[in-house]
């Protein structure tokens, strides 16, 4: 007997045992489950199960209706018109090139007009939104959409334009990639993990701020070779006392949401560390303070309590940061496809393009165009929602024993 594709749905007030009762009703029949979606909004549950049925659809419908009535819920059983149609999780669309994508929409706030614009863009491509779930409301509102599209690459390109039009942050990934959880996250430090550019603060203390800032801006915009510009800036710091360096280190400010970001990821079992074109004297403070798993940075030479204006060892530049990510991924046995890199400047381009997901954080134009997605909010923990991590996860991590 050829199977019949059936979609069974129940909805109503959520309470313990509803899902178990529904699947018990299905278990009385010869069915193979193909997909399941469950959503609860303000204690109202919608549970849908797509399956192949070998047997009598009338008997199946009777079982589902009786179960729903006993639970005080509504039910619907629909027999698919086209059993050959692509099913959730399979490729569909034209010429076998379609598929499902996870789309994360992030804003502060999320305005209905902006959402309408995005949803219309999806519809105009002949794509269908299969589900929409609220991930968070603070520090930013975020929604996760599962979208089936005949051309996922075109969907991504169109939503990039929609993000520019609306001012929202939008991330698009193939559904299979998101379901294969990311495991290792690498952060840039200056203007990413921390709000400051450490070398600019050191330059202010040394009285050469204007000269150093000018070089920094040209380097981060991609107009200067990073290694050459770093040597030039460090040379201007010659003569600065080690005590001043320590005071600057202790004054540096974490980006809002940084503690939440690291705490939540570590609670979920991620490896988290930093790869910085800055200095080890800065990174070591935050490795200790945030219990980071790994670190790579440049070493500022200090002799007899005075900065010499030189660096020790090989400079960690743009390609060096990508190599550091590869090294840490290999060290911990994590495929690059399961890594995430977050940064803000042109010297992060190679690192973000090497990672499975590259996130430009309040970034310069050169990096935004190269990254997989961007966050333009001033909260580092907003990046969590691009990973599909919910506000509930953030709260549980904060309330867990030993949370800092």
C-alpha positions as CSV (number, residue, x, y, z in Angstrom):
1,X,0.0,0.0,0.0
2,X,1.3,3.4,-1.0
3,X,1.5,5.7,2.1
4,X,-0.7,8.8,2.4
5,X,0.9,12.1,3.5
6,X,-1.1,13.6,6.4
7,X,-0.8,16.7,8.5
8,X,-2.4,16.5,11.9
9,X,-2.7,19.6,14.1
10,X,-4.1,20.2,17.6
11,X,-4.4,23.6,19.4
12,X,-5.6,24.9,22.7
13,X,-4.5,25.5,26.3
14,X,-1.1,24.0,27.0
15,X,-0.6,21.7,29.9
16,X,1.6,18.7,30.8
17,X,0.7,15.5,28.9
18,X,-0.8,17.1,25.7
19,X,2.1,16.1,23.4
20,X,2.4,12.6,24.9
21,X,-1.4,12.0,24.5
22,X,-1.3,13.2,20.8
23,X,1.6,10.9,19.9
24,X,-0.1,8.0,21.7
25,X,-3.1,8.5,19.4
26,X,-0.8,8.4,16.4
27,X,1.0,5.4,17.7
28,X,-2.1,3.3,17.3
29,X,-1.7,3.6,13.6
30,X,1.0,2.7,11.1
31,X,2.6,6.1,10.6
32,X,6.2,7.3,9.9
33,X,6.7,10.8,11.3
34,X,8.4,13.2,8.8
35,X,8.3,16.5,10.7
36,X,7.1,18.1,13.9
37,X,6.5,21.7,14.8
38,X,5.3,22.9,18.3
39,X,4.8,26.5,19.4
40,X,3.4,27.9,22.7
41,X,2.3,31.5,22.9
42,X,0.9,32.8,26.2
43,X,0.0,29.2,27.3
44,X,-1.7,28.4,24.0
45,X,-0.2,25.5,22.1
46,X,-0.1,24.6,18.4
47,X,1.3,21.2,17.7
48,X,1.6,20.0,14.1
49,X,2.9,16.6,12.9
50,X,3.5,15.6,9.3
51,X,3.6,11.9,8.7
52,X,3.1,9.1,6.2
53,X,0.1,6.9,7.0
54,X,-0.4,3.3,5.9
55,X,-4.0,2.6,6.6
56,X,-7.4,4.2,7.0
57,X,-7.4,8.0,7.1
58,X,-10.9,8.0,8.6
59,X,-9.8,5.9,11.5
60,X,-6.8,8.1,12.0
61,X,-9.0,11.2,12.0
62,X,-11.3,9.7,14.5
63,X,-8.4,8.9,16.9
64,X,-7.0,12.4,16.7
65,X,-10.4,14.1,17.1
66,X,-11.3,11.9,20.1
67,X,-7.9,12.7,21.8
68,X,-8.3,16.4,21.2
69,X,-11.8,16.4,22.6
70,X,-10.6,14.6,25.7
71,X,-8.0,17.3,26.2
72,X,-10.5,20.1,25.5
73,X,-8.6,21.1,22.4
74,X,-9.3,21.7,18.7
75,X,-7.9,19.4,16.0
76,X,-7.5,19.2,12.2
77,X,-6.4,16.4,10.0
78,X,-5.5,17.2,6.4
79,X,-4.6,14.7,3.7
80,X,-1.9,16.2,1.4
81,X,-3.1,16.7,-2.2
82,X,0.4,16.0,-3.6
83,X,2.2,13.2,-1.8
84,X,5.3,13.8,-4.1
85,X,5.7,17.4,-2.9
86,X,8.9,18.2,-1.1
87,X,8.6,17.8,2.7
88,X,10.2,19.8,5.5
89,X,13.9,19.2,5.7
90,X,14.1,18.0,2.1
91,X,15.1,20.0,-0.9
92,X,12.3,21.4,-3.0
93,X,11.6,24.2,-5.4
94,X,12.7,24.5,-9.0
95,X,15.3,22.2,-10.4
96,X,16.2,20.7,-7.0
97,X,17.9,23.9,-5.8
98,X,15.4,25.0,-3.2
99,X,15.6,24.5,0.5
100,X,14.9,25.7,4.0
101,X,16.7,28.6,5.7
102,X,16.8,29.9,9.2
103,X,16.3,33.7,9.2
104,X,17.0,35.7,12.3
105,X,15.6,39.2,12.4
106,X,17.0,41.5,15.1
107,X,16.0,45.0,16.0
108,X,15.5,47.5,18.8
109,X,12.6,47.8,18.5
110,X,11.0,45.5,15.8
111,X,8.4,47.7,14.1
112,X,5.4,46.1,12.3
113,X,6.1,48.2,9.2
114,X,9.7,46.9,9.0
115,X,8.6,43.3,9.5
116,X,5.9,43.7,6.9
117,X,8.6,44.9,4.4
118,X,10.7,41.9,5.1
119,X,7.9,39.4,4.9
120,X,6.7,40.9,1.6
121,X,10.2,40.5,0.2
122,X,10.1,36.8,1.2
123,X,6.7,36.4,-0.5
124,X,7.8,38.2,-3.7
125,X,10.4,35.5,-4.2
126,X,7.8,32.7,-4.0
127,X,9.1,31.7,-0.6
128,X,7.0,30.5,2.3
129,X,7.4,31.1,6.0
130,X,6.9,27.8,7.7
131,X,7.3,29.1,11.3
132,X,8.0,32.2,13.2
133,X,9.2,32.2,16.8
134,X,10.1,35.0,19.2
135,X,13.7,34.5,20.6
136,X,14.0,37.5,22.8
137,X,12.7,40.9,23.8
138,X,15.8,42.3,25.6
139,X,18.3,43.8,25.0
140,X,16.8,43.6,21.5
141,X,13.8,41.9,20.0
142,X,14.5,39.0,17.8
143,X,12.5,36.6,15.7
144,X,13.5,33.3,14.1
145,X,11.8,32.3,10.9
146,X,12.0,29.1,9.0
147,X,11.6,29.9,5.3
148,X,11.3,27.5,2.4
149,X,12.6,29.1,-0.8
150,X,13.1,28.0,-4.4
151,X,16.4,29.8,-4.3
152,X,18.1,30.2,-0.9
153,X,21.0,32.3,-2.3
154,X,18.5,34.8,-3.9
155,X,16.6,34.8,-0.6
156,X,19.8,35.8,1.3
157,X,20.7,38.5,-1.2
158,X,17.2,40.0,-1.1
159,X,17.1,40.0,2.7
160,X,20.5,41.7,2.8
161,X,18.9,44.5,0.8
162,X,15.9,44.4,3.1
163,X,18.2,44.9,6.1
164,X,19.6,48.0,4.5
165,X,16.1,49.3,3.8
166,X,14.7,48.7,7.3
167,X,17.8,49.2,9.5
168,X,17.2,45.8,11.0
169,X,19.9,43.1,11.4
170,X,19.1,39.9,9.4
171,X,21.0,36.6,9.4
172,X,20.3,33.8,6.9
173,X,21.7,30.3,7.2
174,X,20.8,27.0,5.6
175,X,18.6,25.1,8.1
176,X,21.0,22.2,8.2
177,X,23.8,24.4,9.4
178,X,21.9,25.9,12.3
179,X,20.7,22.5,13.5
180,X,24.3,21.5,13.6
181,X,25.2,23.6,16.6
182,X,28.2,25.9,16.6
183,X,30.7,25.0,19.3
184,X,33.6,27.5,19.3
185,X,33.3,31.3,19.3
186,X,36.2,33.7,18.7
187,X,36.0,37.4,19.5
188,X,38.1,40.3,18.5
189,X,38.9,42.5,21.6
190,X,39.1,46.2,20.8
191,X,35.7,47.7,20.0
192,X,34.1,44.2,20.2
193,X,34.7,42.5,23.5
194,X,35.6,45.9,25.0
195,X,34.2,49.4,24.1
196,X,37.6,51.0,23.8
197,X,40.5,50.8,21.4
198,X,43.3,50.0,23.9
199,X,46.1,51.5,21.9
200,X,44.2,54.8,21.5
201,X,43.8,55.0,25.3
202,X,47.5,54.3,25.7
203,X,48.3,57.0,23.2
204,X,46.2,59.5,25.1
205,X,48.2,58.7,28.2
206,X,51.4,59.1,26.2
207,X,50.3,62.4,24.7
208,X,50.3,61.1,21.1
209,X,46.6,60.4,20.7
210,X,45.9,62.4,17.5
211,X,48.8,60.7,15.7
212,X,47.8,57.2,16.8
213,X,44.1,57.6,16.1
214,X,44.8,58.8,12.6
215,X,46.8,55.7,11.9
216,X,44.2,53.4,13.6
217,X,41.4,54.7,11.5
218,X,43.2,54.2,8.3
219,X,44.2,50.7,9.3
220,X,40.7,49.6,10.4
221,X,39.2,51.0,7.2
222,X,41.6,48.8,5.2
223,X,43.7,51.7,3.8
224,X,46.9,50.7,5.5
225,X,48.7,47.3,6.0
226,X,47.8,46.3,9.6
227,X,51.3,45.1,10.6
228,X,53.0,48.2,9.3
229,X,50.5,50.5,11.0
230,X,50.7,48.6,14.3
231,X,54.5,49.0,14.4
232,X,54.1,52.7,13.6
233,X,51.6,53.2,16.4
234,X,53.6,51.2,19.0
235,X,56.7,53.2,18.2
236,X,54.9,56.4,19.2
237,X,54.3,54.8,22.7
238,X,58.1,54.5,23.5
239,X,58.9,55.9,26.9
240,X,55.4,55.2,28.5
241,X,55.8,53.8,32.0
242,X,54.7,50.3,32.8
243,X,52.6,51.7,35.7
244,X,50.6,53.8,33.1
245,X,50.1,50.7,31.0
246,X,48.6,48.9,34.0
247,X,46.3,51.8,34.8
248,X,45.0,51.9,31.2
249,X,44.5,48.1,31.2
250,X,42.4,48.3,34.4
251,X,40.3,51.3,33.0
252,X,39.2,49.5,29.9
253,X,35.4,48.9,29.7
254,X,33.7,45.7,28.6
255,X,31.1,46.2,25.8
256,X,27.5,46.2,27.2
257,X,26.3,42.6,27.2
258,X,29.8,41.1,27.0
259,X,29.6,39.3,30.4
260,X,26.1,37.9,29.4
261,X,27.4,36.8,26.1
262,X,30.3,34.8,27.4
263,X,28.4,33.4,30.5
264,X,25.6,32.2,28.3
265,X,27.8,30.5,25.7
266,X,29.9,28.8,28.4
267,X,26.8,27.6,30.2
268,X,25.6,26.1,26.9
269,X,28.9,24.3,26.5
270,X,30.6,26.5,23.9
271,X,34.3,27.2,23.9
272,X,34.9,31.0,23.9
273,X,38.1,32.9,23.5
274,X,39.8,36.0,21.9
275,X,42.0,36.6,19.0
276,X,43.3,40.1,19.0
277,X,45.6,42.4,17.0
278,X,46.0,44.2,20.3
279,X,48.2,43.4,23.3
280,X,48.5,40.4,25.7
281,X,48.5,42.8,28.7
282,X,44.9,43.6,27.8
283,X,43.7,40.2,26.8
284,X,45.1,38.5,29.9
285,X,42.9,40.6,32.1
286,X,39.7,39.5,30.3
287,X,40.9,35.8,30.0
288,X,41.0,35.8,33.8
289,X,37.9,38.0,34.4
290,X,35.6,36.1,32.0
291,X,37.2,32.6,32.3
292,X,37.9,32.4,28.6
293,X,39.2,29.2,27.0
294,X,41.9,30.5,24.7
295,X,43.7,33.7,23.6
296,X,46.1,35.0,21.0
297,X,47.4,38.6,20.8
298,X,50.6,40.6,20.3
299,X,53.2,41.2,23.0
300,X,54.2,44.8,23.8
301,X,57.9,44.9,24.8
302,X,58.5,46.5,28.2
303,X,62.1,46.8,29.5
304,X,63.0,48.2,33.0
305,X,59.5,49.3,33.5
306,X,59.3,51.3,30.3
307,X,57.6,50.6,26.9
308,X,60.3,50.3,24.3
309,X,58.1,51.1,21.3
310,X,58.7,47.6,19.9
311,X,56.7,44.3,19.7
312,X,58.0,40.8,20.6
313,X,57.6,37.9,18.2
314,X,55.5,37.5,15.1
315,X,52.7,40.1,14.7
316,X,49.2,38.8,14.8
317,X,47.8,40.6,11.7
318,X,44.8,40.0,9.4
319,X,45.9,36.6,8.0
320,X,47.4,35.7,11.4
321,X,44.0,36.0,13.1
322,X,42.5,33.6,10.6
323,X,45.4,31.1,11.3
324,X,44.8,31.5,15.0
325,X,41.1,30.5,14.6
326,X,42.2,27.5,12.6
327,X,44.7,26.5,15.2
328,X,42.2,26.7,18.1
329,X,39.6,24.8,16.1
330,X,42.1,22.1,15.4
331,X,43.3,22.1,19.1
332,X,39.8,21.5,20.4
333,X,38.7,19.2,17.6
334,X,36.0,21.5,16.3
335,X,35.3,21.6,12.5
336,X,35.6,25.2,11.1
337,X,31.9,24.9,10.0
338,X,31.0,24.9,13.7
339,X,32.9,28.0,14.6
340,X,31.8,31.6,14.9
341,X,34.0,34.7,14.7
342,X,32.9,38.2,15.8
343,X,34.8,41.4,14.9
344,X,34.6,45.0,13.9
345,X,37.5,45.9,11.6
346,X,39.1,45.2,8.3
347,X,41.8,43.1,10.0
348,X,39.1,40.7,11.0
349,X,38.0,39.9,7.4
350,X,40.0,36.7,7.0
351,X,39.0,35.4,10.4
352,X,35.3,36.0,9.8
353,X,35.5,34.4,6.3
354,X,37.3,31.4,7.7
355,X,34.7,30.8,10.4
356,X,31.5,28.8,9.8
357,X,29.6,32.1,10.7
358,X,31.2,35.5,10.5
359,X,29.5,38.3,12.4
360,X,30.4,42.0,11.9
361,X,29.7,43.8,15.1
362,X,29.1,47.6,14.7
363,X,31.7,47.2,12.0
364,X,33.4,49.3,9.4
365,X,32.1,49.0,5.8
366,X,35.0,46.8,4.6
367,X,34.0,44.1,7.1
368,X,30.3,44.4,6.8
369,X,30.5,43.6,3.1
370,X,32.7,40.5,3.8
371,X,30.8,39.1,6.8
372,X,27.9,36.5,6.7
373,X,25.8,38.9,8.8
374,X,26.0,42.1,10.9
375,X,24.8,43.4,14.2
376,X,24.5,47.1,14.5
377,X,23.2,47.3,18.1
378,X,25.5,48.4,21.0
379,X,25.0,45.1,22.9
380,X,27.3,42.2,22.4
381,X,24.8,39.7,23.8
382,X,22.5,40.5,20.8
383,X,24.8,38.3,18.8
384,X,23.5,35.3,20.8
385,X,20.1,35.5,19.1
386,X,21.8,35.2,15.7
387,X,22.9,31.8,16.9
388,X,19.3,30.8,17.7
389,X,19.9,31.2,21.4
390,X,16.8,32.4,23.2
391,X,16.1,34.9,26.0
392,X,15.1,31.9,28.2
393,X,18.6,30.4,27.7
394,X,20.1,33.7,28.7
395,X,18.0,33.9,31.9
396,X,18.8,30.3,32.8
397,X,22.5,30.9,32.4
398,X,22.3,34.0,34.6
399,X,20.5,32.1,37.3
400,X,22.7,29.0,37.2
401,X,24.9,28.2,40.2
402,X,28.2,30.0,39.9
403,X,27.0,32.5,37.3
404,X,29.1,35.7,37.4
